[in-house]
């Protein structure tokens, strides 16, 4: 039996998300080398990390309407070329200011990935399957983070730190060739069966709404302002501000934490940093599978999403125990559990824009949603630099432990029922 095209699309989106995170992780993996080579302080390192996140957040405000206007296919063309070239340019970085500017440029150019990917999910998948599809897409985050430490450290040791930036950049350009040849909207894709096309289109309010290949008629770039009339939009944004710092801490700081606090050398980091992201991927896939299973078993979308969000949020506080653990292996196991829970929650949390709004608006809403998360993450990454330079990592892990509980409370209060708000 032919593998359904929509799941092939999900895998393709997972791959580019993986490459996106390879680019993003390169600086963190090379961090112990770059900190020594260019004499960077923890505060400077935190500022470089925050430059990416602030720019990423600003970029998501801009790119959501762009994706809705020009469509998923063309948006990925521009974005992948731009971020791949900027990633390669990191190889000529020579200190704090150059890396600060390059990370900011990478943040702006990478911002289009998830809004475009989630828009594609909204257009290619019926609602019951979206959490599984989003789980596959966001599993690319974990895959990139899993592959990054062993691959990039091998490149650093074998060829020099510059190649940790060059190889991911080239990989993005190779993926783009496949994307250009294969991707079309469900209405136009030559390889889709009539049965699959009907399954996808039957779940839409309008069958032609929000085609991923064709530009949509949209409002001016500032047209997103009217979405702030919805309390649910505020719930989406505040829930991301409250929670994203936890994941971005592990993305940006885990190699340096293990190096500074647990005494890991570069070779030990190669696999130790990857292990928590294996757990994160498992959380993405399990959360996505569970959401789909619950809805198909008769649960409402509202109940399925919120149960998963709460169960996962209540597991994240084990991160605090990681900071208190006497041995590094125990600490890594507890970090793994926290990362599993964070991404399990994300499989439902990240699906909410597509659950609440029609496909034509998803990229714009996701742009706001992602920008809020990047803002929260950027502020926390800066704070981590200052806190660890003046105190220790313990307050940081304590904050990580409560962030997702606060996020879950915001979702319960601000989004009382998960249903389509705008037709």
C-alpha positions as CSV (number, residue, x, y, z in Angstrom):
1,X,0.0,0.0,0.0
2,X,1.3,3.4,-0.9
3,X,2.6,5.5,2.0
4,X,0.2,8.5,2.2
5,X,1.5,11.7,0.8
6,X,0.6,13.8,3.8
7,X,2.9,11.7,6.0
8,X,5.7,12.1,3.4
9,X,5.2,15.9,3.7
10,X,5.4,15.6,7.5
11,X,8.7,13.7,7.2
12,X,10.1,16.3,4.8
13,X,9.1,19.1,7.2
14,X,10.8,17.1,10.0
15,X,14.0,17.0,8.0
16,X,14.2,20.7,7.4
17,X,13.4,21.4,11.1
18,X,16.2,19.0,12.0
19,X,18.6,20.9,9.6
20,X,17.3,24.2,11.1
21,X,18.3,23.0,14.5
22,X,21.7,21.8,13.3
23,X,22.4,25.3,12.2
24,X,21.0,26.7,15.5
25,X,22.9,24.2,17.7
26,X,26.3,24.7,16.0
27,X,27.2,27.7,18.3
28,X,26.1,25.9,21.5
29,X,28.0,22.7,20.6
30,X,31.1,24.8,19.7
31,X,30.5,27.0,22.7
32,X,33.2,25.5,25.0
33,X,35.8,25.9,22.2
34,X,34.7,29.4,21.2
35,X,34.5,30.6,24.8
36,X,38.1,29.7,25.3
37,X,39.3,30.7,21.9
38,X,37.8,34.2,21.9
39,X,37.8,34.7,25.8
40,X,34.1,35.1,26.1
41,X,32.5,35.5,29.5
42,X,29.3,33.7,30.5
43,X,27.5,37.1,30.2
44,X,28.8,37.6,26.7
45,X,27.9,34.0,25.8
46,X,24.4,34.6,27.1
47,X,24.1,37.9,25.1
48,X,25.1,36.1,21.9
49,X,22.5,33.4,22.6
50,X,19.8,36.1,23.2
51,X,20.7,37.9,20.0
52,X,19.5,34.9,18.1
53,X,16.3,34.6,20.1
54,X,15.4,38.3,20.0
55,X,15.9,38.4,16.3
56,X,14.1,35.1,15.9
57,X,11.1,36.6,17.7
58,X,11.1,39.8,15.6
59,X,11.4,37.7,12.5
60,X,8.4,35.6,13.4
61,X,6.3,38.7,13.7
62,X,7.3,39.6,10.2
63,X,7.3,36.2,8.5
64,X,3.8,35.0,9.5
65,X,2.0,37.3,7.2
66,X,4.7,36.7,4.5
67,X,4.0,33.0,4.6
68,X,0.3,33.5,4.5
69,X,0.7,35.8,1.5
70,X,3.3,33.9,-0.6
71,X,2.5,30.3,0.4
72,X,4.5,27.6,2.0
73,X,6.5,26.5,-1.0
74,X,8.0,29.8,-2.0
75,X,8.4,30.9,1.6
76,X,10.7,27.9,2.3
77,X,12.7,28.7,-0.9
78,X,13.6,32.2,0.4
79,X,14.1,31.1,4.1
80,X,16.3,28.1,3.5
81,X,18.6,29.9,1.1
82,X,18.9,32.9,3.5
83,X,19.6,30.9,6.7
84,X,22.0,28.5,5.0
85,X,24.2,31.3,3.7
86,X,24.2,33.1,7.1
87,X,25.0,29.9,8.9
88,X,28.0,29.3,6.6
89,X,29.2,32.9,7.3
90,X,29.7,32.0,11.0
91,X,32.9,30.4,9.8
92,X,34.5,33.9,9.5
93,X,33.4,35.0,13.0
94,X,36.2,36.5,15.1
95,X,34.8,37.4,18.5
96,X,31.8,38.7,20.5
97,X,30.6,41.4,18.2
98,X,30.8,39.3,15.0
99,X,29.1,36.3,16.5
100,X,26.4,38.6,18.1
101,X,25.6,40.1,14.7
102,X,25.7,36.7,12.9
103,X,23.4,35.1,15.5
104,X,21.0,37.9,15.1
105,X,21.0,37.4,11.3
106,X,20.5,33.7,11.7
107,X,17.5,34.3,14.0
108,X,15.7,36.5,11.5
109,X,16.3,34.1,8.6
110,X,15.4,30.9,10.5
111,X,12.2,32.4,11.9
112,X,10.1,31.3,8.9
113,X,10.6,27.6,9.4
114,X,8.0,26.7,12.1
115,X,5.2,29.1,10.9
116,X,5.5,27.7,7.4
117,X,5.7,24.1,8.7
118,X,2.7,24.4,11.0
119,X,0.7,26.1,8.1
120,X,1.6,23.1,5.9
121,X,0.3,20.8,8.7
122,X,-3.0,22.8,8.9
123,X,-3.4,22.4,5.1
124,X,-2.4,18.8,4.7
125,X,-3.9,17.1,7.8
126,X,-7.4,16.7,9.2
127,X,-7.7,17.9,12.8
128,X,-7.6,14.5,14.4
129,X,-4.1,13.9,12.9
130,X,-2.6,17.3,13.5
131,X,-1.0,16.6,16.9
132,X,0.7,13.6,15.5
133,X,1.9,15.6,12.4
134,X,3.1,18.4,14.7
135,X,4.8,15.8,16.8
136,X,6.7,14.6,13.8
137,X,7.6,18.1,12.7
138,X,8.8,19.1,16.1
139,X,10.7,15.8,16.5
140,X,13.0,17.4,13.9
141,X,14.1,19.8,16.7
142,X,15.2,16.9,18.8
143,X,16.8,15.1,15.9
144,X,18.8,18.1,15.0
145,X,19.9,18.4,18.7
146,X,20.7,14.7,18.8
147,X,22.8,14.7,15.7
148,X,24.5,18.0,16.4
149,X,26.8,17.1,19.3
150,X,28.5,13.9,17.8
151,X,28.5,15.3,14.2
152,X,29.6,18.8,14.9
153,X,32.2,17.8,17.6
154,X,33.7,15.3,15.1
155,X,33.9,18.1,12.5
156,X,35.5,20.4,15.0
157,X,38.1,17.9,16.1
158,X,38.8,16.7,12.6
159,X,38.7,19.8,10.5
160,X,38.3,22.9,12.8
161,X,35.4,24.7,14.4
162,X,34.4,26.5,11.2
163,X,33.1,23.3,9.6
164,X,30.5,23.0,12.4
165,X,28.8,25.9,10.6
166,X,29.6,25.1,7.0
167,X,28.2,21.6,6.9
168,X,24.7,22.4,8.2
169,X,24.4,25.3,5.9
170,X,25.2,23.2,2.8
171,X,22.7,20.5,4.1
172,X,19.9,23.1,4.0
173,X,20.6,23.9,0.3
174,X,20.5,20.2,-0.6
175,X,17.1,19.8,1.2
176,X,15.8,22.7,-0.8
177,X,16.4,20.9,-4.1
178,X,14.1,18.0,-2.9
179,X,11.5,20.5,-1.6
180,X,11.4,22.4,-4.9
181,X,10.8,19.2,-6.9
182,X,8.4,17.4,-4.6
183,X,6.2,19.9,-2.8
184,X,2.7,21.1,-3.9
185,X,-0.6,21.8,-2.2
186,X,-3.0,18.9,-1.6
187,X,-5.2,20.3,-4.5
188,X,-2.3,20.2,-7.0
189,X,0.0,17.4,-5.8
190,X,0.3,14.8,-8.6
191,X,1.0,11.9,-6.4
192,X,-2.0,12.1,-4.0
193,X,-4.9,9.7,-4.3
194,X,-8.4,10.9,-4.6
195,X,-9.2,9.2,-1.3
196,X,-6.5,11.0,0.6
197,X,-7.3,14.3,-1.1
198,X,-11.0,14.0,-0.1
199,X,-10.0,13.1,3.5
200,X,-7.9,16.3,3.8
201,X,-10.3,18.7,2.1
202,X,-13.4,17.3,3.9
203,X,-12.0,18.7,7.2
204,X,-11.7,22.3,5.9
205,X,-14.4,24.9,6.1
206,X,-13.4,25.9,2.5
207,X,-11.6,23.4,0.3
208,X,-9.4,26.0,-1.4
209,X,-8.6,28.0,1.7
210,X,-5.0,28.7,2.3
211,X,-3.3,26.8,-0.5
212,X,0.3,26.2,0.5
213,X,1.7,26.8,-3.0
214,X,-0.4,29.8,-4.1
215,X,-0.4,33.2,-2.5
216,X,-3.4,34.1,-0.5
217,X,-5.2,37.4,-0.4
218,X,-4.2,38.9,2.9
219,X,-4.3,42.1,4.9
220,X,-1.3,44.4,5.1
221,X,1.6,43.3,7.4
222,X,0.1,45.1,10.3
223,X,-3.2,43.3,9.8
224,X,-2.3,40.8,12.6
225,X,-3.2,43.5,15.2
226,X,-6.9,42.6,15.1
227,X,-6.1,39.1,16.4
228,X,-5.4,40.7,19.8
229,X,-9.2,41.1,20.2
230,X,-9.2,37.4,21.1
231,X,-8.5,36.4,24.7
232,X,-7.3,33.1,23.4
233,X,-4.5,34.8,21.4
234,X,-3.3,36.4,24.6
235,X,-3.4,32.9,26.1
236,X,-1.3,31.5,23.3
237,X,1.3,34.3,23.6
238,X,1.6,34.4,27.4
239,X,1.8,30.6,27.6
240,X,4.8,30.7,25.3
241,X,6.5,33.6,27.1
242,X,6.1,31.7,30.4
243,X,7.5,28.3,29.1
244,X,10.0,28.6,26.3
245,X,12.9,29.7,28.4
246,X,13.1,26.1,29.7
247,X,13.8,24.5,26.4
248,X,16.1,27.3,25.2
249,X,18.2,26.9,28.3
250,X,18.9,23.3,27.4
251,X,19.5,24.2,23.8
252,X,21.9,27.1,24.5
253,X,23.5,26.2,27.8
254,X,23.6,22.4,28.2
255,X,27.0,21.9,26.7
256,X,28.5,24.7,28.8
257,X,26.7,23.5,31.9
258,X,28.1,20.0,31.5
259,X,31.6,21.4,30.8
260,X,31.7,24.0,33.6
261,X,29.7,22.2,36.4
262,X,30.2,18.5,35.6
263,X,33.7,18.6,34.1
264,X,32.9,17.1,30.7
265,X,35.5,17.4,28.0
266,X,34.7,17.8,24.3
267,X,34.6,14.1,23.6
268,X,32.4,13.4,26.5
269,X,30.0,16.1,25.4
270,X,29.6,14.5,22.0
271,X,27.1,11.9,23.2
272,X,26.1,13.3,26.7
273,X,24.5,16.4,25.2
274,X,22.6,14.3,22.6
275,X,20.9,12.0,25.1
276,X,18.4,14.5,26.5
277,X,17.4,15.4,23.0
278,X,16.6,11.7,22.3
279,X,14.3,11.9,25.2
280,X,12.8,15.2,23.8
281,X,12.1,13.5,20.5
282,X,10.4,10.6,22.3
283,X,8.3,13.1,24.1
284,X,7.3,14.8,20.8
285,X,6.3,11.5,19.2
286,X,4.6,10.1,22.3
287,X,2.6,13.3,22.9
288,X,1.6,13.5,19.2
289,X,0.6,9.8,19.2
290,X,-1.4,10.1,22.4
291,X,-3.3,13.2,21.2
292,X,-4.3,11.4,18.0
293,X,-5.3,8.3,19.9
294,X,-7.4,10.1,22.5
295,X,-9.3,12.1,19.8
296,X,-10.0,9.0,17.8
297,X,-11.2,7.3,21.0
298,X,-13.9,9.9,21.3
299,X,-12.2,12.6,23.5
300,X,-12.8,16.2,22.5
301,X,-9.9,18.2,21.1
302,X,-10.2,20.4,24.2
303,X,-9.9,17.5,26.7
304,X,-7.1,15.7,24.8
305,X,-4.9,18.7,24.4
306,X,-5.3,19.9,28.0
307,X,-4.7,16.5,29.6
308,X,-1.5,16.1,27.7
309,X,-0.4,19.6,28.5
310,X,-1.0,19.2,32.2
311,X,0.5,15.7,32.6
312,X,3.6,16.9,30.9
313,X,3.9,20.2,32.7
314,X,3.8,18.4,36.1
315,X,6.8,16.2,35.1
316,X,9.1,19.2,34.2
317,X,10.0,20.1,37.9
318,X,12.3,17.0,38.0
319,X,14.8,19.5,36.3
320,X,15.5,21.0,39.8
321,X,16.5,17.5,41.0
322,X,19.1,17.4,38.2
323,X,20.9,20.4,39.6
324,X,21.0,18.8,43.1
325,X,22.1,15.4,41.9
326,X,25.5,14.2,43.1
327,X,26.5,12.4,40.0
328,X,26.5,13.5,36.3
329,X,24.7,10.3,35.1
330,X,21.8,10.9,37.5
331,X,21.6,14.6,36.5
332,X,21.5,13.6,32.8
333,X,18.7,11.1,33.4
334,X,16.6,13.8,35.2
335,X,17.3,16.3,32.4
336,X,16.1,13.6,30.0
337,X,12.8,13.3,31.9
338,X,12.4,17.0,31.9
339,X,13.1,17.3,28.1
340,X,10.7,14.4,27.4
341,X,8.0,16.3,29.3
342,X,8.7,19.6,27.6
343,X,8.4,18.2,24.1
344,X,5.4,16.0,25.1
345,X,3.6,19.2,26.1
346,X,4.8,21.0,22.9
347,X,3.1,18.3,20.7
348,X,-0.3,19.7,22.0
349,X,0.7,23.2,22.8
350,X,2.1,23.9,19.4
351,X,-1.0,22.5,17.7
352,X,-3.3,25.1,19.3
353,X,-2.9,27.8,16.6
354,X,-4.1,25.3,14.0
355,X,-7.0,24.2,16.3
356,X,-8.2,27.7,17.0
357,X,-7.8,29.4,13.6
358,X,-8.4,28.4,9.9
359,X,-5.5,27.5,7.7
360,X,-5.3,30.9,6.0
361,X,-4.4,32.5,9.3
362,X,-2.2,29.9,10.9
363,X,1.2,31.2,9.8
364,X,0.3,34.7,11.1
365,X,-0.9,33.4,14.4
366,X,2.1,31.0,14.7
367,X,4.4,34.0,14.0
368,X,3.0,35.8,17.0
369,X,3.0,32.6,19.0
370,X,6.6,31.9,18.2
371,X,7.7,35.5,18.7
372,X,6.3,35.4,22.2
373,X,8.2,32.2,22.9
374,X,11.4,33.7,21.5
375,X,11.0,36.8,23.7
376,X,10.6,34.7,26.8
377,X,13.5,32.5,25.8
378,X,15.8,35.4,25.0
379,X,15.2,37.1,28.3
380,X,15.8,33.8,30.2
381,X,19.0,33.0,28.2
382,X,20.4,36.5,29.1
383,X,19.4,36.0,32.7
384,X,21.2,32.6,32.8
385,X,24.4,34.2,31.8
386,X,24.2,36.8,34.6
387,X,22.9,34.3,37.2
388,X,25.6,31.7,36.6
389,X,28.4,34.3,36.6
390,X,27.3,35.8,39.9
391,X,25.6,32.8,41.7
392,X,25.2,29.2,40.3
393,X,23.0,27.1,38.1
394,X,20.7,26.0,40.9
395,X,18.3,29.0,40.6
396,X,18.2,28.5,36.8
397,X,17.1,24.8,37.2
398,X,14.5,25.9,39.8
399,X,13.0,28.4,37.3
400,X,13.0,25.7,34.6
401,X,11.0,23.5,36.9
402,X,8.1,25.8,37.3
403,X,7.8,27.5,33.9
404,X,5.6,24.9,32.2
405,X,3.2,24.7,35.2
406,X,2.7,28.5,34.9
407,X,2.2,28.0,31.1
408,X,-0.5,25.3,31.7
409,X,-2.3,27.5,34.1
410,X,-2.4,30.3,31.6
411,X,-3.8,28.0,28.9
412,X,-6.6,26.8,31.3
413,X,-7.6,30.3,32.2
414,X,-7.2,32.1,28.9
415,X,-8.3,29.3,26.5
416,X,-11.4,27.8,28.3
417,X,-12.4,25.8,25.2
418,X,-10.2,24.8,22.2
419,X,-12.3,25.2,19.1
420,X,-12.2,27.2,15.8
421,X,-12.7,30.9,16.7
422,X,-12.8,32.4,13.2
423,X,-14.3,31.1,10.0
